[in-house]
């Protein structure tokens, strides 16, 4: 059992993908580095062989290809990147009690399970809880996502886990928790369908109440 004064234990990590699309569009640095290193090696080899102009041509080509890879990765927004942006917006709207924007992020069938409501809150209930808790008793001074994991469940569902740090105005002391947020795709829009806490600092027991 964790000590209430310690940071909450991390849940088992999600199985995040590392396929070609991730390496090309989300984490292109490996390919960019390989292309640049290959260009440098080719340039050095041709220079030693007495063909420096051809080596410079290979070096220029590798630099151009690296720029193309970077531009493509910048221009293409994957579903995982959309979810990452959505998670930041979800936390921002919640902390700011921006209920109008928060409602747009929540699916009409969204549910939240936590110790105050183990049976689950619907979308209106979630909005009401944000207004009463964060809008009155526990106003947030600042916040941050310390760790974010995103893994597809199927074509239209994405699972996420995030480690959140918030500083309430009343305490002026950072508070850490882990949350599970599930997203559902409807048309071209991703919306939150399920929210539950996984571990909360200073809270003993199962924070989801289930």
Secondary structure, DSSP 8 states (H G I E B T S, - for coil): ---TTS-------------HHIIIII-THHHHHHHHHHHHHHHHHHHHTT-HHHHHHHHHHHHHHHHHHHHHHHH---HHHHHHHHHHHHHHHHHTT-HHHHHHHEEEEEEEEETTEEEEE-HHHHHHHIIIIIIIIS-EEEEEEEEEEEEEEETTEEEEEEEEEEEETTT-SEEEEEEEEEEEEETTEEEEEEEEEEEETT--S-TT--
